[in-house]
Amino acid sequence: MIQKNVDYKHHFAEYAKPMIIRSIFSTIMYTADRLIAALFIGASALVATTLISPLMFLIAAFSSLFISGMGAYVGLLIGREESDKANRISSGIIILMGLLGLLMAVPSILFSEKVTYFLGARGEFFQLAESYLKICALSFPLLLLGKGMDVLILNDGSPRYSFNLNMIVAITNLILNLIVVAILGWGIEGLAWATVISSAIELLGGTMYFLLRSKTIHLLYPRFKISIILRILYNGLSDFTMMLVEAVMVFVINMAFIRFLTPKHFEAYAAVSIIITIFYSIHMGASMGLQPILSQMMGRKEYTELKKILYYSVKKTMLYALTVYLVLIPAINYILLLFIKDPTTIQMGRSFYLTIGIATMFSNYPLQVSMFYTAINRPMESAAISITRTLFLIPGITFIAIKMVQAPGIAVGGIIADILLIIALFIFMRNQDLSKVKIYE
């Protein structure tokens, strides 16, 4: 067993920080997009896109089934100095991801009305949500190919290129929204077309990288071997499960809002959810950024420092998220005023921010631990965490909490669920010896 001191602070600065900045920046651009939608389409556009969000989580779940598994396995192979195998496997997975994108896009377009109705869109929200979905589905194959290449770029040791490309894509998406929504007046269809074009630009940037700049990872004649594909899917099972049950969780919470609360509550929640995404961007950004390092360390059998990197990342991101949360409190009413005009709805939004914002701090450790196990090629632990948290604990407790205490229930449910999971995970990880865990080959 190889052991050596690892400069985890340097790794965090080189890989996690750029990903955090990129994630926050993307969130800000996303917020600007929704601001444009609210100003030039109306608050109903926010609700319409929120109603479609469970499907978008589902799409992300199927994409992560390949992306996460491929990234972690390719990183493991590079750590073992098996680059040719990594190249041919990743080339095959990229092709499969493109085909998967097409398979997801076609039914979303052909049956857009039925899908929109199933997701709960009614009345004035139905037409907006259906129009948004039908066009946005065109981006699915582009998005999957682009995200797959992005993971490979990170594992190829080029976090700066990935950072720059994603900055360009985010800014381009904002400019496109300004043109098609604010200037041309295309409405929510313009919002969707901006997503399609931005996804195409990300794919183009990834393609140019592997044509001109790749170092260790190259797109070669692919290798399609059922056992290896199953190995990738097995390792991606954890993140797939996390995203899949996240879709179920959002759907359950949406239904709780529809059943127990008012449309004004939903508008306030939709607006605040955009801002709250910043905190998740910090937590998830660090984990995604550190994936190549963790996977390669596992391949080199450098077990001692793995948990140190995780705990350092949790502490740093908690500090970052708490700082952002406190800084935004004095400005939250002014920010919400950009999206919604009714004073009562704004006060509802402020209450949501104060409560749900705190709840997201408790989610940091469970989210990072789940993605940590994916990175070290132990998906079963990650899947167990995701299923327990987002399929059972959060939806069940939150639904009951909303019924009992109304609007504050969404934060109460999340906090209770995450506290229970934090205690269990802390005890489990403290007693686990990573040098003795087995990696499925």
C-alpha positions in Angstrom: 0.0 0.0 0.0 1.5 3.3 -1.1 1.2 6.2 1.3 2.6 9.7 0.9 1.7 13.2 2.1 -0.7 14.9 -0.3 -1.0 18.6 -0.6 -4.8 18.6 -0.3 -5.0 22.4 0.2 -3.2 22.8 -3.2 -5.6 20.3 -4.8 -8.6 22.1 -3.4 -7.2 25.5 -4.7 -6.4 24.0 -8.2 -9.5 21.9 -8.8 -12.3 22.7 -6.4 -12.1 26.5 -6.3 -12.3 27.0 -10.1 -15.3 24.6 -10.1 -16.9 26.5 -7.3 -16.4 29.8 -9.0 -17.7 28.4 -12.3 -20.7 26.9 -10.6 -21.6 30.2 -8.8 -21.0 32.1 -11.9 -23.3 29.8 -13.9 -25.9 30.2 -11.1 -25.7 34.0 -11.4 -26.1 33.7 -15.1 -29.0 31.4 -14.6 -30.5 33.9 -12.2 -30.0 36.7 -14.8 -31.8 34.5 -17.3 -34.8 34.0 -15.0 -34.7 37.8 -14.2 -35.1 38.4 -17.9 -37.9 35.9 -18.1 -39.7 37.6 -15.1 -39.3 41.1 -16.5 -40.3 40.4 -20.1 -42.5 37.3 -19.8 -43.8 37.4 -16.2 -43.6 35.6 -12.9 -45.6 32.8 -14.4 -42.5 31.9 -16.5 -40.7 31.1 -13.3 -43.4 28.8 -12.1 -43.6 27.1 -15.5 -39.9 26.3 -15.5 -40.1 25.1 -11.9 -42.9 22.7 -12.8 -40.7 21.3 -15.6 -37.7 21.0 -13.2 -38.4 17.4 -12.1 -38.0 16.2 -15.7 -34.8 18.1 -16.0 -33.6 16.4 -12.8 -34.6 13.1 -14.5 -32.5 14.0 -17.6 -29.6 14.9 -15.4 -30.0 11.5 -13.6 -29.7 9.5 -16.8 -26.7 11.6 -17.9 -24.9 11.2 -14.6 -25.3 7.5 -14.9 -22.7 7.7 -17.6 -20.8 10.9 -16.7 -20.0 10.1 -13.1 -19.2 6.5 -13.7 -17.0 7.4 -16.7 -15.1 10.2 -14.8 -14.4 8.1 -11.7 -13.3 5.0 -13.7 -11.2 6.9 -16.2 -9.5 8.7 -13.3 -8.8 5.4 -11.6 -7.3 4.0 -14.8 -5.1 7.1 -15.3 -3.9 6.6 -11.7 -2.9 3.1 -12.6 -1.2 4.4 -15.8 -3.6 2.5 -18.1 -4.2 5.4 -20.5 -4.9 3.5 -23.7 -7.7 1.6 -22.0 -9.1 4.9 -20.5 -9.1 6.5 -24.0 -11.0 3.7 -25.8 -13.5 3.3 -23.0 -14.3 7.0 -22.8 -14.6 7.3 -26.5 -17.3 4.5 -26.5 -19.2 6.1 -23.6 -19.3 9.5 -25.3 -21.0 7.9 -28.4 -23.5 6.1 -26.1 -24.3 9.4 -24.3 -25.1 11.0 -27.6 -27.5 8.2 -28.5 -29.0 8.4 -25.0 -29.6 12.2 -25.5 -31.6 11.4 -28.7 -33.7 8.7 -26.9 -34.6 11.2 -24.2 -35.3 14.1 -26.6 -37.7 12.4 -29.0 -40.5 11.4 -26.5 -40.2 14.7 -24.7 -41.0 16.5 -28.0 -43.6 14.1 -29.3 -45.5 13.8 -26.0 -44.7 17.2 -24.5 -48.4 18.0 -23.6 -48.9 14.7 -21.7 -45.6 15.1 -19.9 -46.3 18.7 -19.0 -49.8 17.8 -17.6 -48.3 15.0 -15.6 -45.8 17.3 -14.0 -48.7 19.4 -12.6 -48.9 22.3 -15.0 -52.4 23.7 -15.2 -54.2 26.9 -16.3 -52.0 29.8 -17.4 -48.8 27.8 -16.6 -49.6 24.8 -18.9 -48.9 26.5 -22.3 -45.8 28.2 -21.1 -44.4 25.0 -19.6 -45.3 22.9 -22.7 -43.7 25.4 -25.1 -40.5 25.5 -23.0 -40.2 21.7 -22.8 -40.8 21.1 -26.5 -37.9 23.3 -27.6 -35.5 22.7 -24.6 -35.6 18.9 -25.3 -33.6 19.6 -28.5 -30.6 20.4 -26.2 -30.6 16.9 -24.6 -28.1 15.2 -27.0 -26.0 18.3 -27.2 -26.0 18.7 -23.4 -25.0 15.1 -22.8 -22.1 15.1 -25.3 -20.8 18.4 -23.9 -21.0 17.4 -20.3 -19.4 14.1 -21.1 -16.4 15.8 -22.7 -16.2 18.3 -19.9 -15.7 15.5 -17.4 -12.9 14.1 -19.6 -11.3 17.5 -19.8 -11.1 17.7 -16.0 -9.6 14.2 -15.8 -7.1 15.1 -18.5 -5.7 17.7 -16.1 -7.1 20.8 -17.7 -9.4 22.4 -15.1 -8.6 25.9 -16.4 -9.8 25.1 -20.0 -13.0 23.6 -18.5 -13.5 26.7 -16.4 -13.0 29.1 -19.3 -15.3 27.2 -21.6 -18.1 27.1 -19.1 -17.7 30.8 -18.5 -18.0 31.5 -22.2 -21.1 29.3 -22.4 -22.8 31.0 -19.4 -22.1 34.5 -20.7 -23.3 33.5 -24.2 -26.5 32.1 -22.8 -27.2 35.4 -21.0 -26.5 37.4 -24.1 -28.7 35.2 -26.2 -31.5 35.6 -23.7 -31.2 39.3 -23.8 -31.5 39.2 -27.6 -34.3 36.7 -28.1 -36.4 37.4 -25.0 -35.8 41.1 -24.2 -35.2 42.5 -27.7 -36.9 40.1 -30.1 -39.8 39.2 -27.8 -39.7 35.5 -28.4 -41.0 34.8 -24.8 -40.4 31.5 -23.1 -39.6 29.9 -26.5 -36.6 32.3 -26.7 -35.5 31.1 -23.2 -35.5 27.5 -24.5 -33.7 28.3 -27.7 -30.9 30.1 -25.8 -30.4 26.9 -23.9 -30.2 24.8 -27.1 -27.6 27.2 -28.7 -25.5 27.4 -25.5 -25.4 23.6 -25.3 -24.2 23.4 -28.9 -21.4 25.9 -28.1 -20.3 23.8 -25.1 -20.1 20.7 -27.3 -18.1 22.6 -29.9 -15.6 23.8 -27.3 -15.1 20.2 -26.0 -14.6 18.9 -29.5 -12.0 21.5 -30.2 -10.1 20.6 -27.0 -9.8 16.9 -28.0 -8.9 17.8 -31.6 -6.1 20.3 -30.6 -5.2 20.3 -26.9 -5.7 17.0 -25.2 -2.8 15.5 -23.2 -3.4 12.1 -21.8 -7.0 11.4 -22.8 -7.7 11.2 -26.6 -10.9 10.2 -28.4 -9.9 7.1 -30.3 -11.6 4.2 -32.0 -14.1 3.2 -29.3 -14.3 0.1 -27.3 -17.8 -1.3 -26.7 -17.6 -4.1 -24.2 -20.7 -5.0 -22.2 -18.7 -5.8 -19.1 -17.0 -2.4 -19.2 -20.2 -0.5 -19.9 -21.8 -2.3 -17.0 -18.8 -1.3 -14.9 -19.3 2.3 -15.9 -23.0 2.2 -15.2 -22.4 0.5 -11.8 -20.1 3.3 -10.7 -22.5 5.9 -12.0 -25.4 4.2 -10.2 -24.9 6.4 -7.1 -25.1 9.8 -8.8 -27.9 8.5 -11.0 -29.8 7.5 -7.9 -29.1 10.8 -6.3 -30.5 12.8 -9.3 -33.4 10.4 -9.8 -34.6 10.6 -6.3 -34.0 14.4 -6.4 -36.5 14.5 -9.2 -39.0 12.5 -7.0 -38.2 14.8 -4.1 -38.9 18.0 -6.1 -42.1 16.5 -7.5 -43.4 15.6 -4.0 -42.6 19.1 -2.7 -44.3 20.7 -5.7 -47.4 18.6 -5.0 -47.3 19.6 -1.3 -47.2 23.2 -2.4 -50.2 22.7 -4.7 -52.1 20.9 -2.1 -51.4 22.8 1.1 -50.2 26.3 0.1 -51.2 29.1 -2.3 -50.0 30.2 -5.8 -48.3 33.2 -4.1 -46.2 30.7 -2.0 -45.3 28.9 -5.2 -44.2 32.1 -6.9 -42.1 33.1 -3.9 -40.5 29.6 -3.6 -39.7 29.6 -7.4 -37.9 32.9 -7.1 -36.0 32.0 -3.9 -35.0 28.6 -5.4 -33.0 30.4 -8.0 -31.0 32.2 -5.3 -30.7 29.1 -3.1 -29.0 27.3 -6.0 -25.9 29.3 -5.2 -25.3 27.3 -2.0 -25.7 24.0 -3.8 -23.3 25.3 -6.4 -20.7 25.7 -3.7 -21.2 22.3 -2.2 -21.5 20.4 -5.5 -18.8 22.4 -7.3 -16.2 21.4 -4.8 -17.1 17.7 -5.1 -17.1 17.7 -8.9 -13.8 19.6 -9.0 -12.0 17.2 -6.7 -13.3 14.0 -8.5 -10.2 13.6 -10.7 -7.9 13.9 -7.7 -9.8 11.5 -5.6 -10.2 8.9 -8.3 -6.5 9.0 -9.3 -5.5 8.8 -5.6 -7.6 5.7 -5.2 -6.0 4.2 -8.3 -2.5 4.9 -6.7 -3.7 3.4 -3.4 -3.0 6.7 -1.5 -5.7 6.0 1.1 -4.5 8.0 4.1 -5.2 11.5 2.7 -8.6 10.8 1.0 -10.7 11.6 4.1 -8.5 14.6 4.9 -9.3 16.1 1.5 -13.1 15.5 2.0 -13.2 17.0 5.5 -11.1 20.0 4.3 -13.5 20.5 1.4 -16.6 20.3 3.7 -15.1 22.9 6.1 -14.1 25.4 3.4 -17.3 25.1 1.5 -19.3 25.6 4.7 -17.5 28.8 5.4 -18.0 30.0 1.8 -21.7 29.2 1.8 -22.4 30.7 5.2 -20.6 33.9 4.2 -22.7 34.2 1.0 -25.9 33.5 3.0 -25.1 36.3 5.5 -24.0 38.8 2.9 -27.3 38.4 0.9 -29.7 38.8 3.9 -29.7 42.7 3.8 -30.2 42.6 0.0 -32.7 39.7 -0.3 -35.8 41.9 -0.5 -34.3 44.0 -3.3 -33.2 40.8 -5.2 -36.7 39.3 -4.9 -38.2 42.6 -6.1 -36.5 41.9 -9.5 -38.6 38.8 -9.9 -41.9 39.5 -8.1 -43.7 42.7 -7.4 -46.4 41.9 -4.8 -45.2 43.0 -1.3 -46.8 40.0 0.4 -45.2 37.5 -2.0 -41.8 39.2 -1.4 -42.2 38.7 2.4 -43.0 35.1 1.8 -39.8 34.9 -0.3 -37.7 36.5 2.4 -39.0 33.9 4.9 -38.2 31.1 2.5 -34.6 32.5 2.0 -33.9 32.7 5.7 -35.2 29.2 6.5 -34.3 27.2 3.4 -30.9 29.0 3.2 -30.0 27.6 6.6 -31.3 24.2 5.6 -28.9 24.0 2.7 -26.0 24.3 5.1 -26.9 21.0 6.6 -27.0 19.4 3.2 -23.3 20.1 2.6 -21.8 17.1 4.3 -24.2 14.4 3.0 -23.9 15.7 -0.6 -20.1 15.7 -0.5 -19.8 12.3 1.2 -22.1 10.8 -1.4 -20.1 12.2 -4.3 -16.8 11.2 -2.5 -17.8 7.6 -2.7 -18.6 7.9 -6.4 -15.2 9.4 -7.0 -13.3 6.6 -5.3 -15.4 4.0 -7.2 -17.6 2.8 -4.4 -21.0 3.6 -5.8 -23.0 1.4 -3.4 -22.3 3.6 -0.4 -23.1 6.7 -2.5 -26.4 5.1 -3.7 -27.4 4.2 -0.2 -26.8 7.8 1.0 -28.8 9.2 -1.9 -31.7 6.8 -1.6 -32.0 7.3 2.2 -31.7 11.1 2.0 -33.7 12.1 -1.1 -36.2 9.3 -1.6 -37.2 8.6 2.0 -36.0 11.1 4.6 -36.5 14.5 2.8 -39.7 13.9 0.8 -41.5 12.1 3.6 -40.5 14.4 6.5 -40.9 17.6 4.3 -44.4 16.6 3.1 -45.5 16.0 6.6 -43.8 19.2 7.9 -45.5 21.4 5.2 -48.9 19.9 6.1 -48.3 20.6 9.8 -46.5 24.0 9.9 -47.2 25.2 6.3 -44.5 27.2 4.5 -41.7 26.7 7.1 -42.1 23.0 6.7 -39.9 22.8 3.6 -36.9 23.9 5.7 -37.8 22.0 8.8 -38.1 18.8 6.8 -34.7 19.2 5.1 -32.9 20.1 8.4 -34.3 17.1 10.3 -33.5 14.7 7.5 -29.9 15.9 7.1 -29.2 16.0 10.8 -30.2 12.3 11.1 -28.0 11.4 8.1 -25.0 13.5 9.3 -24.9 11.6 12.5 -25.1 8.2 10.8 -22.4 9.1 8.2 -20.0 10.5 10.7 -20.1 7.3 12.7 -19.8 5.1 9.6 -16.9 7.0 8.0 -15.0 7.3 11.3 -14.9 3.5 11.6 -14.3 2.7 7.9 -10.8 1.7 6.7 -10.6 2.7 3.0 -7.5 0.5 2.4 -9.8 -2.5 2.9 -12.7 -1.6 0.6 -12.9 -3.5 -2.6 -13.2 -1.9 -6.1 -15.3 -3.7 -8.6 -13.3 -4.3 -11.8 
